Amino acid sequence: MYQHFFKRLFDIIGSLILLPFVLLEIIILAPIIWLTDKGPVFYNATRAGKGYKPFKMFKLRSMYVNSPDLRNADGSTFNSDNDPRVTPIGRIMRKTSLDEFPQFLNILTGDMSFVGPRPKLYNPERKLEEMNEDWKKSFSLKPGVTGYAQAYFRNSITNEEKFHWDAYYADHVTFWMDIKILSQTVWSVIARKNINTEQSYNK
């Protein structure tokens, strides 16, 4: 009952409550982001949603325009305190997760949830039925602004390990599990734990 009704109800109520704060954040940060290099304010990335269907994920742009796409050896996104692609305001947004706040708009539209597997890159050549069980379980839920792997490990584990914990969450979705994940996420952001990946990257 929780997963199929109350979870969505809480998502709608929560995102409506946070909407004024999201709009205020955008009003404050948008001019700073634009003045940095006269580029777009938002980075609207295509991500894989529930059922591996693509959707546009809202995010404030933290990198300079036309920055190269760097990946870790396992295909995950490269993150570092010394990443030259990140703008000065982008560094602040990343450390405080302010760049992620517009995703509450994705919750309101129904593409995302407060808690769920973090959105993964979408590859149109990949088919859901050809994926392993952990991947299938990950894409059986709406992606979340935060999730089990994000709350407890953030960027310190590999892509495959993230899928493993996504599958664990999919098998244990409850109201109290979501509360624990939200609480742990707040602590991880405040403590600035596991923000960066230290894997070597592919150019």
N, C-alpha and C positions, 0 to 999 in steps of 0.2 A: 504493500500500500504506500509506504513512504517513497520508494524509488519511482513509482509510477504516477503519484499524485502530489503528495505533500512536498517532495523535493522541488518540483516545478513551482508549486505555490510559494514556497519560501524564496525561490530564485526571483520570482516576479516582485514580491513584496520587498525583498532586500535590495534589488536593483533600482526600484522606484525610490526607496529611501536614500540611496547613494547618488541618484541622478543629479541633484543640485550640486553636490561636491565634485562630481566628475566634470560637469559643465564649468564650474568655477576654476578647476584645475586647468582645463583647456583654455579658458579665457586668459589666465595668467601666463601659462607656459607657451602658448601658440606664438605670440610675438617674439619671444626669446629664441625659440627654435627657428623661426623664419629668418630672423636677423642674423643668425649664425652663419648661414651660407645661402640665403634666399631660396631655400628649397621647400618642399611640401612639409606640412606640419605632421601629417599622419603617415605611418608606414602600414599600409593595408596589405598584409601578407595573406597569400592563399594557403590555407591549412586544411587538414583532413578532419572532418567532423564525424558524428555518429554514422555508422554504416559506411565509413570511408568516403563520404560525400564532401566535396570541396566547399569551403565558405571563406569569406573575407574576414579576417580577424583585425579588429581595430587596435592600433598601438601608436603611441607617440614616437616620432622618429628620433632615434638617439645617435645615428651615424651621419657622417657627411654624405652629401648626394654623390651617387655613382661609386660608392665604396665597393671594393672587391668582396666577393662572397667567400669567406674562409670557413673551412670545415675541419673538424677533428678527424682523425683516422677512421672513426666509426661512423662518420657522416653527420654527427651532431654539430650544432652551432658552436663556433669557437668564441670563448669569452676570456678576457684578460684585463687586469688593471692598466696594462700598458698598451692596449689596443689603439693604434693610431687612427683607426676609422671612427672612433667614438668622439663626439663633440664634447666640449666642456660641460654644457648643460646635460648632455646625454649621460655623462659619468654620474652626475648627481641623481638623475632619474633612475638609472640602473641600480645604484646602490640602495635607493629607497623604494624601488619597484613602482615609481610614479608613471613610468612609461607604459605599465600594464593596466592602469586604471580605466582607459577607454574600453577595455574588454567587458566592463559591466554593461555597456551598450549591447554587446553580443549576447549577454545573458537575457536582457530585456527582449531581444528579437527572437530568442529561442535557440540560437546556434550553440550556446555554451551554458554551463552551469557554474555555480560558485565553486563546487568541488567536483573533480573528475580528472581523468588523465590529461596532462598538459597537451595542448594542440601540437600535433606532429606535422612535419612537412608533407605536402600532398604530391604524389607522383602519379600522373594519369596512366602510366604504363603498369603500375602495380595493381593487382586484383585482390580483393578481400578474400575470396575463396582459396587463393593460393598461399595465404599467410599462415604462420604457425599459430598455435592455440593462444599464446600470450598476446600476440598482435590482434587476433580476432576479438579477444576479450576486451582489449584496450579500446577498440573501435566499436564495441557494443554499447558504449555510453557516450553521452555528450562530453566533449572536452571541458575542462574546468579552468578557472582563473588560477586555482591552485589545486594540488592533488597530493596523494600520499608521497610519491617520489619527490615532488617539489618541496613539500613541507619538511621532510626528514633528511633529504640528501641534496636538494637543489641541483647544482651543476657538478657535483663531485663524483657522479657515477656515469657509466656508459649508457648508450641508447638501449642496449639489450637489457641492462639492469632496470632501466626505467620501465620498459615494457613488462618486465617480471612483476614489478610493484604495482603497475597499472592493473595487471591481471589479478593480483592479490586483492586490490581494492574492489574490482568488479565482483569478486566472489564474496565480499564482506560489506557491501553498502548498507549502512544504517544511519539513522539520525545522529547517534552518538559518535560514530566513526567520523562523520563530517564535522562535528563540533571539535573533536580532537585534532583533526587536520587543520581546521581554521585557526585554532589556538596555537598550534605548532608553527604555522605559517607566520603568524604575527611575531612570534619569538624569533624565528629564523631571520626575518627582515630586520628586526631591531638589533639582533646580535650580528647581522651581516655575515651569516654563516654560509660557506660553500657557494659564494657568488660566482666564482670563476672556474673555468675548466683548465686543467693543466696538461691536457693531452697535446701531443704534437698535432699540427694541422696540415691539411692538404691544400695546396694552392691551385 
